[in-house]
Amino acid sequence: MINVLIPGVVVLAAAVLAGAAGPDGTEGAPAFPTIDEVIEANTDILGEAALRQPGGPSYEFFADAMPPLRYVNAAFRHYPIVLAAPRNACKARLVSNGSALNAKGGGSPWNDAGVPVGFRVGAGAASFGEDLARLEGPRLAEGHLPIVEMRYREGEAVYRQEAFASVDPAMADYGVVFVRFTLEAGPEGDVSARVEADEPLRLKGGRLCDARERAFVWVGPNWHWDPAKQTLTAAITPGRDSVLAVLTAPAPAGARVPLVSGRTYRNQRRQCATAWRELLGRGAALSVPEPVVSNAWRAVLAANLTVVSGNTVNYSAGNAYLHEYITEGSRTVGAFMLFGFVGESRPMLLSLLDHSIPEHKYAVTGWKLRALAQYYWLTRDAAFMRENRPRWEPLIRLMIDDLDPDTGLMPKDFYASDIHEPVWNLKTNATCWRGVRDVLAVLREIGEPDPQAEERVRQYRQAILDAADKSVYRDFDPPFIPNTLLSDVETPYEALTATCLGSYWCLVSNAVLDSGVFDIQPEKAAWVLDTLHRRGGVSMGMLRFDQHSKVFANERGLDDNYTTGYTLHLLKQDDADRAVVSFYGKLAQGFTRDTFVGGEGTSFDALDAYGRPMYLPPCTAGNAFFLWTLRHLLVQDWDMDDDGRPDTLRLLYAIPRGWLRDGAVIKFEDAPTAFGPLSLRAESKLSKGEVVVRLALPPHRPGKTLLRARVPEGWRAASASVDGSPRAVDPGDVVDLSDCVGRVTVRIRLDEEPSPHE
């Protein structure tokens, strides 16, 4: 096995740092390592290269590193885009090259809904989007709304397709998707829609219906039906569009049939856009000076609200992951909370608390309790805690009463959800300890302390630390802490992803770091982190994974869905630059371009020049990883004294340095924090040598409030003032605002200094 960079990778990584000529010979273009070299390296060579770029890590750097995500293991091949009214159970599937709506998956991982409708264009009836060289898009309207648009050239004609799910209550339960075709170039064109029903259909009164009068498609006036071919056709010219409304669930006989026309389409589109803008506007208002980021956070919030069904936080939609998973769901609900959707989050949290997975009862109970504690600190809703005592109090008792008397640990638990080997599980114990510790801290806060339980939990933590001491391999570099405690079954890995078990160690270590169980012994947390960094556990700031199962997209790749805890640990330890690597790595290579769809797993290996495969998108927890990271780049509320009660507020502590370039403005208004709502506005005036930050601080005063000026390279914070009074600047360009309350204005004066890249 390889435990250092191989020579070729060293050369290539150095070329990236130096800006050597790229594959096309362009001077200054990055020369990226091959995928094999990325995999064989035991360090994050792309992440390290990004750190050394002028200006630091960036979206553009990672976007150029490898082809984007595009393909899935389905008959329709191109990744699906889920379309639905917010939180509606009826969800449609748009194939992302525009070829079909509700196409059948053709395999067991995919759940099918609705009658497939395939789209073709041109005199030869070519499948829309079949040649990716002639496809533009897909893209989202206004960069983030779930209205999907794309263009396709066939012959001399350029066809534009736009699709969205109706939010009209009369249509949402049928999963009605409006599709419009227009001609953007060429004198004329042909469009067809083949409806793959299992029984004959007929066109009657604007409805394409079966013998029972159930409607599957509502049809505009210029479509013609060929029952032999089960195909609708329309001739279009510039200025004359063709509109269909495809029903994912057929409307029964007698249901209202709208007149499908260009006017209907425009009204429905306007209603859809307005509803989504209003819904997204209910949360915190965030604006950053990087359009792709501003589009992404809105798009993935909308995507998660699309996948959620009622109050059930499903992991995905349209596939085998159409389930509520507690570990992943707690991250998704937490992301909604962090972005101000507290009212929407409350019933989702209750759904998680009520959900039972007996075979994973210990691990998931820890996550339930953590999500409950997060909700309390973001709302200070003591009444909610008391009203729901029957839901959470038995969970506390389970955690304490079931501890093994010999080891002090939870009973043996599966190594991971996919590895059914019962072990003394570090990940499970770390998560359980954190959950029960956090809720006991909440009880102390609301005046219901339980000293006996707190002492029991203190002993529980010590038992975990003792078991780790007995299990660690100190003769390895770095020392290795197995997830399988008190056993010699799991030995150190030279390269983590060289084996299936080593890959799962990457994933479970994420939860161990996030739990903070080792905060009291930071050398142990450092060993876990070093193992990830030096034994091939990280690429582009995301955790690597190789299941060695030949399952599509689960080999030679990433499982960024389980990177959240790793990145939060970096942020708490103030390793801001590496956290920015995770942020841009996910944005550029963990999402599809322009539509921001991600799967649970993604492969490094491109299937062709147009893209790489991913596993069962969309993924709400993967979306949540991006949202948690973004929020914590801007606002961090930490428990730094390790008592379960948040005490430190850090502002702008890890933002990309380019976000404070001259003239840039950052706004985050009504952002929930553990201390109450916060608003900030930061404006960079580098040309005048200052950054101005206006704050409305939260009502519950933290023990520490710290503001950082992460200005571009070549600048440093020299002095500061708060409401006109001088204030010192601490090392790291930090201004201490711990004595401030209410609304304050901070002016930070900057000095120029030589850039390390000059």
Legacy VTK file of the C-alpha trace (Angstrom):
# vtk DataFile Version 3.0
C-alpha trace
ASCII
DATASET POLYDATA
POINTS 758 float
0.000 0.000 0.000
1.036 3.589 -0.568
1.254 5.903 2.411
2.961 8.900 0.822
2.431 10.827 -2.390
3.740 8.904 -5.348
6.370 10.828 -7.348
4.144 11.496 -10.353
1.485 13.017 -8.133
4.051 15.216 -6.435
5.060 16.560 -9.832
1.483 17.107 -10.933
0.465 18.730 -7.660
3.479 21.025 -7.937
2.422 21.883 -11.475
-1.003 22.903 -10.200
0.618 25.107 -7.590
2.922 26.676 -10.141
0.205 27.238 -12.731
1.950 25.132 -15.361
0.646 24.742 -18.902
-2.561 22.725 -19.009
-3.565 19.880 -21.310
-4.399 22.346 -24.101
-1.022 24.014 -23.792
-2.458 27.208 -22.337
0.137 28.886 -20.183
-0.987 29.269 -16.590
-3.827 26.710 -16.770
-3.800 24.152 -13.927
-2.318 20.745 -14.693
-4.483 18.379 -12.665
-3.472 14.875 -11.605
-5.222 11.921 -13.181
-8.010 10.166 -11.322
-5.760 7.165 -10.659
-3.193 9.481 -9.112
-5.842 11.166 -6.957
-6.970 7.755 -5.701
-3.478 6.379 -5.110
-2.363 9.442 -3.169
-2.912 9.233 0.570
-3.345 12.970 0.948
-5.860 15.382 -0.534
-3.642 16.568 -3.359
-6.411 18.584 -5.005
-7.357 20.217 -1.721
-3.729 21.017 -0.923
-3.290 22.520 -4.377
-6.410 24.629 -3.917
-5.061 25.976 -0.632
-1.981 27.251 -2.435
-3.780 29.009 -5.257
-3.651 32.815 -5.270
-6.723 33.802 -3.296
-7.084 30.316 -1.833
-9.665 27.641 -2.698
-12.329 28.561 -5.222
-15.302 27.121 -7.045
-13.559 27.645 -10.375
-10.495 25.651 -9.329
-12.478 22.568 -8.333
-14.916 22.878 -11.253
-11.987 22.416 -13.640
-10.492 19.469 -11.734
-12.724 16.763 -13.269
-15.945 16.360 -15.280
-19.198 17.216 -13.482
-21.804 14.826 -12.144
-24.336 13.643 -14.711
-25.166 9.927 -14.838
-27.170 7.441 -12.746
-27.729 3.676 -12.901
-31.168 3.921 -14.481
-32.610 3.208 -17.879
-32.887 6.977 -18.388
-29.143 7.345 -17.575
-29.137 11.119 -17.061
-29.719 12.271 -13.491
-33.333 12.987 -12.525
-34.715 16.278 -11.234
-37.600 15.903 -8.778
-40.520 18.270 -9.408
-43.359 18.740 -6.940
-45.248 21.373 -5.022
-43.562 22.060 -1.666
-43.811 19.026 0.663
-46.404 17.343 -1.573
-46.343 13.552 -1.659
-46.889 13.302 -5.427
-43.543 13.865 -7.135
-42.624 13.829 -10.803
-39.275 12.957 -12.363
-37.772 15.076 -15.132
-34.812 13.466 -16.881
-32.111 16.111 -16.873
-31.331 16.033 -20.594
-34.969 16.843 -21.309
-35.729 13.492 -22.889
-38.644 12.460 -20.676
-40.954 12.983 -17.753
-41.558 10.100 -15.344
-39.284 7.756 -17.292
-39.067 4.257 -15.843
-35.912 3.498 -13.904
-35.593 -0.036 -15.210
-34.162 -1.482 -12.010
-34.833 -2.197 -8.355
-33.210 0.975 -6.924
-35.763 3.157 -8.706
-39.399 3.778 -7.815
-41.598 4.617 -10.788
-44.582 6.946 -10.739
-46.834 8.160 -13.503
-46.951 7.298 -17.179
-43.648 7.945 -18.969
-43.760 10.719 -21.562
-40.774 10.908 -23.915
-39.970 14.062 -25.883
-38.596 14.164 -29.424
-37.845 17.017 -31.813
-37.156 17.569 -35.483
-38.363 15.870 -38.635
-36.422 12.739 -37.670
-37.984 12.662 -34.186
-34.646 12.664 -32.377
-34.829 12.284 -28.614
-34.505 15.681 -26.954
-31.011 16.042 -25.468
-29.617 12.746 -26.816
-26.431 14.457 -28.066
-25.000 16.368 -25.127
-22.786 18.411 -27.436
-25.959 20.110 -28.676
-27.650 20.501 -25.286
-27.508 23.697 -23.257
-28.560 23.260 -19.656
-30.421 22.228 -17.669
-30.628 25.401 -15.630
-32.991 26.722 -12.980
-35.030 29.864 -13.524
-33.465 32.858 -11.781
-30.626 30.494 -10.882
-32.492 28.675 -8.121
-36.245 28.280 -8.663
-37.494 24.732 -9.450
-38.434 25.739 -12.983
-36.105 23.825 -15.292
-35.067 25.170 -18.665
-32.822 23.784 -21.393
-32.143 24.220 -25.091
-31.375 21.644 -27.735
-30.186 22.087 -31.321
-31.520 19.670 -33.909
-30.638 20.557 -37.476
-31.172 24.263 -38.013
-33.648 24.549 -35.165
-33.006 25.345 -31.516
-35.766 24.075 -29.239
-36.310 25.432 -25.749
-37.985 23.250 -23.140
-39.208 24.536 -19.782
-40.877 22.443 -17.100
-42.174 22.939 -13.570
-44.592 21.362 -11.121
-47.805 23.234 -10.511
-48.322 24.575 -6.987
-52.040 25.128 -7.616
-53.818 23.126 -4.868
-56.212 21.749 -7.479
-53.280 20.248 -9.396
-50.505 19.583 -6.880
-51.919 16.271 -5.646
-51.865 14.974 -9.226
-48.222 15.988 -9.592
-49.068 18.087 -12.655
-45.983 19.197 -14.582
-46.379 21.893 -17.203
-44.022 21.575 -20.167
-43.598 24.209 -22.834
-41.656 23.947 -26.090
-40.650 27.035 -28.040
-38.490 27.561 -31.113
-35.574 29.890 -30.483
-33.818 29.503 -33.845
-34.847 28.220 -37.239
-37.981 28.863 -39.313
-40.009 25.906 -38.037
-39.787 22.769 -35.970
-41.553 19.621 -34.851
-42.133 18.358 -31.333
-43.576 15.033 -30.251
-44.481 13.474 -26.911
-44.850 9.695 -26.754
-47.100 8.610 -23.898
-46.123 5.100 -22.800
-49.393 4.015 -21.203
-50.168 0.369 -20.509
-53.576 0.686 -22.161
-54.989 2.599 -25.151
-55.606 6.308 -24.655
-57.799 8.735 -26.527
-57.862 12.497 -26.820
-61.151 13.903 -25.601
-61.915 17.509 -24.670
-58.283 18.448 -24.098
-57.684 15.304 -22.028
-55.632 12.290 -22.955
-57.544 9.651 -21.029
-58.151 5.917 -20.712
-61.377 3.925 -20.942
-62.249 4.900 -17.353
-61.962 8.575 -18.273
-58.876 9.036 -16.115
-56.741 11.881 -17.509
-52.986 11.379 -17.923
-52.151 14.473 -19.982
-53.931 17.771 -20.498
-53.250 18.947 -24.030
-52.884 22.354 -25.623
-54.792 23.244 -28.839
-52.035 22.660 -31.399
-51.226 19.039 -30.496
-52.407 16.099 -32.594
-52.874 12.556 -31.263
-51.838 9.423 -33.117
-53.415 6.530 -31.165
-51.473 3.895 -33.106
-48.155 5.408 -32.072
-49.462 6.784 -28.752
-47.806 10.044 -29.704
-48.760 13.694 -29.555
-47.197 15.898 -32.231
-47.059 19.639 -32.772
-45.511 21.930 -35.346
-44.006 25.045 -33.833
-42.729 28.276 -35.309
-41.089 31.319 -33.689
-43.634 32.977 -31.422
-45.932 29.952 -31.318
-45.312 27.601 -28.402
-46.703 24.188 -27.545
-47.814 23.365 -24.013
-48.601 20.099 -22.236
-49.628 19.355 -18.668
-48.476 15.864 -17.647
-50.191 14.272 -14.625
-48.043 12.036 -12.455
-51.176 10.684 -10.748
-54.112 10.442 -13.188
-57.054 12.724 -12.556
-60.358 10.859 -12.161
-63.301 11.315 -14.469
-65.091 14.544 -13.713
-62.018 16.382 -12.414
-61.692 19.951 -13.629
-59.723 20.242 -16.867
-57.996 23.582 -17.412
-57.721 25.086 -20.861
-54.060 24.373 -21.575
-52.642 27.316 -23.494
-49.749 29.714 -23.481
-51.747 31.960 -21.174
-52.471 29.103 -18.760
-48.812 28.198 -18.792
-47.732 31.758 -18.006
-50.230 32.044 -15.155
-49.170 28.714 -13.684
-45.505 29.602 -14.054
-46.047 32.937 -12.338
-47.927 31.213 -9.515
-45.140 28.640 -9.135
-42.354 31.229 -9.059
-44.264 33.437 -6.603
-44.992 30.547 -4.251
-41.373 29.392 -4.151
-40.029 32.923 -3.700
-42.461 33.478 -0.840
-41.575 30.175 0.788
-37.829 30.709 0.548
-38.337 34.263 1.783
-39.781 33.017 5.082
-36.347 31.986 6.279
-33.209 33.945 6.980
-32.185 36.393 4.251
-28.673 35.670 2.998
-26.705 37.431 0.290
-23.062 36.736 -0.533
-20.982 38.247 -3.349
-20.711 35.005 -5.348
-23.715 34.214 -7.575
-23.153 30.459 -7.735
-23.296 30.284 -3.920
-26.379 32.485 -3.706
-28.114 30.273 -6.262
-26.980 27.021 -4.652
-28.230 27.591 -1.102
-31.667 28.628 -2.335
-31.819 25.772 -4.840
-30.940 23.059 -2.324
-33.359 24.425 0.279
-36.072 24.317 -2.381
-34.959 20.817 -3.392
-35.218 19.582 0.192
-38.663 21.135 0.544
-39.578 19.302 -2.658
-38.367 15.926 -1.372
-40.016 16.263 2.065
-43.496 14.714 2.081
-45.693 16.504 4.580
-43.618 16.344 7.767
-41.630 13.274 6.739
-38.010 14.106 5.969
-37.240 11.536 3.317
-33.645 10.855 2.371
-34.499 10.948 -1.333
-37.390 10.623 -3.775
-38.102 8.354 -6.699
-35.767 5.595 -5.550
-35.026 3.067 -2.822
-34.033 5.884 -0.438
-37.610 7.147 -0.233
-37.508 6.683 3.527
-37.099 8.713 6.686
-33.666 7.935 8.138
-33.034 9.461 11.537
-29.294 10.124 11.293
-29.508 11.774 7.902
-32.901 13.336 8.585
-31.612 15.107 11.681
-29.061 16.887 9.495
-31.769 17.898 7.038
-34.094 19.197 9.747
-31.130 20.963 11.349
-30.355 22.748 8.092
-33.934 23.995 7.854
-33.593 25.344 11.404
-30.282 27.075 10.710
-31.790 28.931 7.768
-34.814 30.141 9.672
-37.465 27.535 8.849
-38.213 26.838 12.484
-41.978 26.572 12.085
-41.571 24.050 9.277
-38.917 22.158 11.240
-40.936 21.579 14.399
-43.306 18.898 13.039
-40.437 17.329 11.091
-38.487 17.002 14.332
-41.478 15.371 16.004
-41.674 12.910 13.121
-38.030 11.977 13.692
-38.592 11.577 17.434
-41.540 9.265 16.794
-39.750 7.186 14.156
-38.302 3.882 15.341
-35.522 1.752 13.840
-35.146 -1.087 16.378
-32.007 -2.593 14.846
-30.228 0.776 15.154
-31.988 2.029 18.280
-28.879 3.244 20.118
-27.189 5.104 17.280
-30.362 6.798 16.079
-31.409 7.747 19.607
-28.233 9.768 19.952
-29.116 11.707 16.810
-32.702 12.254 17.946
-31.466 13.822 21.163
-28.919 15.968 19.359
-31.602 17.311 17.007
-33.869 18.028 19.982
-31.133 19.983 21.758
-30.366 21.951 18.595
-34.029 22.897 18.311
-34.109 24.124 21.891
-31.022 26.334 21.573
-32.240 27.879 18.323
-35.693 28.622 19.782
-35.290 28.653 23.612
-38.712 26.975 23.563
-38.933 25.433 27.029
-42.661 24.797 26.578
-41.902 22.545 23.613
-39.503 20.521 25.750
-42.076 20.068 28.492
-44.966 19.305 26.131
-42.975 16.592 24.409
-41.470 14.983 27.482
-43.146 11.616 26.705
-41.244 11.568 23.419
-37.724 12.233 24.709
-37.611 11.219 28.365
-37.673 7.467 27.570
-34.737 8.055 25.245
-32.667 9.473 28.105
-33.549 6.477 30.254
-32.644 4.088 27.420
-29.222 5.678 27.095
-28.469 5.481 30.806
-30.169 2.230 31.798
-28.766 0.105 28.964
-25.080 0.841 29.601
-23.080 -2.361 29.880
-21.934 -2.848 33.528
-18.537 -4.276 32.545
-17.407 -1.833 29.857
-19.574 1.189 30.667
-20.516 1.309 26.976
-23.730 0.883 25.034
-24.449 -2.728 24.064
-22.739 -3.934 20.935
-24.107 -2.306 17.797
-23.673 -2.861 14.051
-20.364 -1.439 12.816
-22.398 0.618 10.323
-25.884 0.404 8.870
-24.488 -1.613 5.941
-22.134 -3.776 8.043
-24.151 -5.992 10.351
-21.327 -7.023 12.634
-22.074 -6.204 16.284
-19.102 -4.444 17.876
-18.309 -2.174 20.805
-18.946 0.758 18.506
-17.038 4.014 18.993
-19.293 5.935 16.614
-22.479 4.778 18.313
-21.156 5.506 21.790
-19.806 8.925 20.831
-23.137 9.895 19.291
-25.164 8.568 22.230
-22.980 10.370 24.756
-23.294 13.633 22.864
-27.065 13.367 22.521
-27.827 12.650 26.156
-25.235 15.156 27.415
-26.773 17.902 25.260
-30.359 17.287 26.378
-29.315 17.179 30.040
-27.688 20.584 29.476
-30.998 21.839 28.077
-32.818 20.542 31.151
-30.334 22.391 33.340
-31.025 25.545 31.311
-34.806 25.350 31.743
-34.541 24.779 35.474
-34.894 20.985 35.576
-31.359 19.760 36.287
-30.698 16.062 36.878
-27.334 15.876 38.668
-27.494 12.103 39.028
-27.979 11.593 35.300
-25.275 14.151 34.533
-22.809 12.255 36.691
-23.782 9.015 35.001
-23.128 10.606 31.603
-19.777 11.950 32.794
-18.838 8.390 33.743
-20.103 7.183 30.378
-17.778 9.552 28.573
-14.866 8.389 30.668
-15.704 4.792 29.767
-15.527 5.731 26.068
-12.164 7.429 26.583
-10.857 4.436 28.530
-11.992 2.032 25.806
-10.292 4.182 23.193
-7.088 4.147 25.285
-7.180 0.358 25.410
-7.879 0.088 21.675
-5.548 2.635 20.074
-2.583 1.442 17.998
0.171 3.773 19.172
2.911 2.081 17.152
1.356 3.354 13.910
1.808 6.837 12.409
-0.510 8.483 13.111
-1.842 6.466 16.056
-4.981 4.681 14.923
-8.253 4.523 16.885
-10.486 1.772 15.510
-14.245 2.048 15.470
-14.309 -1.511 16.797
-13.290 -0.930 20.407
-11.811 -3.488 22.805
-10.966 -5.892 19.990
-8.123 -6.668 17.618
-10.487 -7.180 14.665
-9.868 -3.728 13.140
-6.203 -2.928 12.617
-4.611 0.210 11.140
-5.181 0.957 7.472
-2.285 1.904 5.226
-4.832 3.312 2.792
-8.380 3.658 4.083
-10.288 3.120 0.844
-8.224 0.059 -0.134
-10.806 -2.012 1.773
-14.542 -1.826 2.318
-14.165 -1.664 6.111
-11.564 1.093 5.858
-13.962 3.101 3.706
-16.672 2.749 6.332
-14.163 3.845 8.968
-13.999 7.133 7.023
-17.741 7.560 7.337
-18.064 6.665 11.008
-15.056 8.812 11.944
-17.058 11.785 10.683
-19.605 11.221 13.464
-16.882 10.640 16.055
-15.240 13.982 15.270
-18.589 15.741 15.239
-19.605 14.339 18.623
-16.838 16.181 20.456
-16.312 13.171 22.710
-12.553 13.655 22.321
-12.600 17.422 22.950
-11.466 16.712 26.489
-8.500 14.753 25.064
-7.751 16.664 21.849
-4.812 14.463 20.901
-7.298 11.668 20.140
-9.336 13.916 17.857
-6.074 14.902 16.165
-5.243 11.225 15.556
-8.610 10.641 13.892
-8.206 13.746 11.752
-4.634 12.872 10.801
-5.693 9.365 9.817
-8.220 10.853 7.400
-5.715 13.334 6.016
-2.727 11.017 5.731
-4.347 7.679 4.917
-6.432 8.606 1.906
-9.678 9.562 3.624
-10.260 12.964 2.038
-10.396 14.431 -1.455
-11.438 17.982 -2.339
-12.353 18.340 1.336
-14.906 15.503 1.195
-14.681 12.028 2.682
-13.645 9.314 0.272
-15.399 5.986 -0.099
-14.995 2.710 -1.961
-17.491 -0.005 -1.104
-15.649 -2.633 -3.175
-19.065 -3.946 -4.146
-19.241 -3.014 -7.832
-22.367 -1.043 -6.978
-22.753 1.850 -9.403
-20.927 5.014 -8.259
-20.028 3.513 -4.871
-16.443 2.705 -5.822
-13.394 4.939 -6.292
-15.201 8.017 -5.145
-16.733 10.164 -2.435
-19.558 9.975 0.089
-19.805 13.675 0.851
-23.174 13.177 2.531
-21.158 11.999 5.558
-18.676 14.874 5.544
-20.685 17.338 7.651
-19.162 16.370 11.003
-15.623 16.415 9.603
-16.082 19.943 8.258
-17.770 21.216 11.420
-14.838 19.853 13.412
-12.436 21.786 11.180
-14.470 24.940 11.719
-14.605 24.545 15.486
-10.829 24.023 15.503
-10.548 27.197 13.387
-9.050 25.439 10.368
-10.974 27.832 8.159
-9.051 27.282 4.937
-9.601 23.516 4.935
-13.292 24.074 5.640
-13.437 26.325 2.575
-11.915 23.453 0.593
-14.845 21.263 1.721
-17.301 24.004 0.833
-16.070 24.552 -2.709
-15.321 20.875 -3.275
-18.959 20.047 -2.544
-20.295 22.964 -4.575
-18.213 22.200 -7.657
-17.953 18.396 -7.601
-20.662 17.180 -5.205
-23.473 18.890 -7.129
-24.520 18.929 -10.758
-23.768 22.171 -12.551
-26.480 24.832 -12.432
-29.152 22.519 -10.942
-27.331 21.566 -7.700
-28.434 17.928 -7.538
-26.266 15.504 -5.569
-26.383 11.824 -4.697
-25.317 9.816 -1.682
-22.170 8.620 -3.420
-20.220 9.908 -6.398
-17.473 8.290 -8.420
-14.254 9.939 -9.559
-14.362 7.949 -12.802
-16.090 9.812 -15.616
-18.238 7.688 -17.930
-17.454 10.027 -20.816
-16.255 13.565 -21.416
-19.569 14.947 -20.174
-19.790 13.546 -16.720
-19.330 11.263 -13.760
-21.833 8.915 -12.108
-23.643 9.368 -8.807
-25.761 7.118 -6.644
-29.503 7.657 -6.161
-29.946 11.419 -6.300
-31.316 13.608 -4.893
-29.927 13.432 -1.368
-31.407 15.715 1.277
-28.602 15.066 3.776
-25.982 15.850 1.130
-27.794 19.120 0.482
-27.794 19.705 4.237
-23.994 19.251 4.322
-23.650 22.239 2.003
-26.127 24.316 4.025
-24.517 23.511 7.399
-21.101 24.402 6.009
-22.243 27.671 4.446
-23.975 28.783 7.619
-20.914 28.016 9.732
-18.569 29.848 7.378
-20.612 32.914 8.275
-21.945 32.306 11.799
-20.685 29.836 14.398
-22.257 29.199 17.789
-20.099 26.790 19.751
-19.904 25.200 23.153
-16.210 25.857 23.768
-16.063 24.966 27.477
-17.451 21.465 26.900
-20.511 21.622 29.159
-23.212 21.186 26.498
-24.279 24.832 26.640
-23.298 27.128 23.720
-21.115 29.979 24.927
-19.229 31.434 21.943
-20.450 33.320 18.874
-17.992 33.725 15.989
-18.901 35.900 13.019
-17.481 35.775 9.470
-14.836 33.497 10.915
-14.288 31.229 7.910
-15.685 32.992 4.862
-13.777 32.712 1.571
-11.422 35.678 1.472
-12.830 36.850 -1.848
-16.138 37.617 -0.175
-14.506 40.739 1.275
-12.984 41.970 -1.982
-13.369 45.684 -2.686
-17.024 46.669 -2.948
-18.367 43.301 -1.809
-21.310 43.107 0.576
-22.400 40.199 2.781
-25.837 40.213 4.409
-27.323 37.649 6.760
-30.564 38.809 8.365
-32.701 37.101 11.017
-30.297 34.189 11.200
-31.171 31.840 14.080
-28.353 31.236 16.546
-28.102 29.547 19.936
-28.305 33.047 21.429
-31.280 34.292 19.422
-31.693 35.891 15.995
-28.730 37.740 14.509
-28.401 40.153 11.612
-25.199 41.376 10.028
-24.109 43.422 7.068
-20.444 43.549 6.071
-19.211 45.890 3.375
-15.653 45.857 2.088
-14.046 49.144 1.140
-10.550 47.943 0.375
-9.898 50.970 -1.819
-10.442 53.060 1.309
-8.644 50.633 3.569
-11.579 49.483 5.706
-14.325 46.949 6.257
-17.570 48.106 7.884
-19.734 45.571 9.719
-23.153 46.489 11.091
-24.573 44.027 13.583
-27.843 43.409 15.382
-26.546 41.073 18.066
-28.751 38.311 19.515
-30.672 38.989 22.744
-28.959 36.265 24.816
-25.434 37.480 25.352
-22.751 34.834 24.670
-19.708 34.443 26.858
-17.629 35.525 23.852
-18.533 37.286 20.609
-15.730 37.415 18.059
-15.662 39.036 14.617
-12.998 38.220 12.034
-11.952 40.251 9.011
-10.981 37.496 6.525
-9.834 39.972 3.928
-8.116 39.087 0.641
-4.441 38.266 0.599
-2.297 41.368 0.688
-4.334 42.981 3.452
-4.494 42.693 7.227
-6.582 44.252 9.961
-4.595 46.958 11.731
-7.112 48.555 14.096
-10.815 48.745 14.775
-13.528 50.845 16.346
-16.929 49.968 17.756
-19.476 52.766 17.450
-16.549 55.166 17.185
-14.601 53.883 20.192
-11.168 52.322 19.531
-10.938 48.554 19.794
-7.879 46.291 19.581
-7.425 43.738 16.820
-6.298 40.387 18.167
-4.094 37.909 16.277
-5.880 36.386 13.325
-7.607 39.675 12.407
-10.167 39.156 15.200
-12.111 41.865 17.014
-13.521 40.905 20.425
-17.101 42.161 20.804
-17.959 40.223 23.957
-19.027 43.355 25.820
-21.351 44.534 23.048
-25.135 44.290 22.988
-27.839 45.358 20.574
-26.922 47.207 17.393
-23.289 48.103 16.831
-21.145 49.283 13.933
-17.624 47.936 13.687
-15.070 49.624 11.445
-11.903 47.694 10.769
-8.988 49.622 9.305
-6.786 47.653 6.949
-3.142 47.844 5.994
-1.632 46.396 2.854
1.016 43.716 3.180
2.906 41.627 0.613
1.019 38.598 -0.693
2.724 35.236 -0.090
2.176 34.460 -3.786
4.102 37.512 -5.008
LINES 1 759
758 0 1 2 3 4 5 6 7 8 9 10 11 12 13 14 15 16 17 18 19 20 21 22 23 24 25 26 27 28 29 30 31 32 33 34 35 36 37 38 39 40 41 42 43 44 45 46 47 48 49 50 51 52 53 54 55 56 57 58 59 60 61 62 63 64 65 66 67 68 69 70 71 72 73 74 75 76 77 78 79 80 81 82 83 84 85 86 87 88 89 90 91 92 93 94 95 96 97 98 99 100 101 102 103 104 105 106 107 108 109 110 111 112 113 114 115 116 117 118 119 120 121 122 123 124 125 126 127 128 129 130 131 132 133 134 135 136 137 138 139 140 141 142 143 144 145 146 147 148 149 150 151 152 153 154 155 156 157 158 159 160 161 162 163 164 165 166 167 168 169 170 171 172 173 174 175 176 177 178 179 180 181 182 183 184 185 186 187 188 189 190 191 192 193 194 195 196 197 198 199 200 201 202 203 204 205 206 207 208 209 210 211 212 213 214 215 216 217 218 219 220 221 222 223 224 225 226 227 228 229 230 231 232 233 234 235 236 237 238 239 240 241 242 243 244 245 246 247 248 249 250 251 252 253 254 255 256 257 258 259 260 261 262 263 264 265 266 267 268 269 270 271 272 273 274 275 276 277 278 279 280 281 282 283 284 285 286 287 288 289 290 291 292 293 294 295 296 297 298 299 300 301 302 303 304 305 306 307 308 309 310 311 312 313 314 315 316 317 318 319 320 321 322 323 324 325 326 327 328 329 330 331 332 333 334 335 336 337 338 339 340 341 342 343 344 345 346 347 348 349 350 351 352 353 354 355 356 357 358 359 360 361 362 363 364 365 366 367 368 369 370 371 372 373 374 375 376 377 378 379 380 381 382 383 384 385 386 387 388 389 390 391 392 393 394 395 396 397 398 399 400 401 402 403 404 405 406 407 408 409 410 411 412 413 414 415 416 417 418 419 420 421 422 423 424 425 426 427 428 429 430 431 432 433 434 435 436 437 438 439 440 441 442 443 444 445 446 447 448 449 450 451 452 453 454 455 456 457 458 459 460 461 462 463 464 465 466 467 468 469 470 471 472 473 474 475 476 477 478 479 480 481 482 483 484 485 486 487 488 489 490 491 492 493 494 495 496 497 498 499 500 501 502 503 504 505 506 507 508 509 510 511 512 513 514 515 516 517 518 519 520 521 522 523 524 525 526 527 528 529 530 531 532 533 534 535 536 537 538 539 540 541 542 543 544 545 546 547 548 549 550 551 552 553 554 555 556 557 558 559 560 561 562 563 564 565 566 567 568 569 570 571 572 573 574 575 576 577 578 579 580 581 582 583 584 585 586 587 588 589 590 591 592 593 594 595 596 597 598 599 600 601 602 603 604 605 606 607 608 609 610 611 612 613 614 615 616 617 618 619 620 621 622 623 624 625 626 627 628 629 630 631 632 633 634 635 636 637 638 639 640 641 642 643 644 645 646 647 648 649 650 651 652 653 654 655 656 657 658 659 660 661 662 663 664 665 666 667 668 669 670 671 672 673 674 675 676 677 678 679 680 681 682 683 684 685 686 687 688 689 690 691 692 693 694 695 696 697 698 699 700 701 702 703 704 705 706 707 708 709 710 711 712 713 714 715 716 717 718 719 720 721 722 723 724 725 726 727 728 729 730 731 732 733 734 735 736 737 738 739 740 741 742 743 744 745 746 747 748 749 750 751 752 753 754 755 756 757
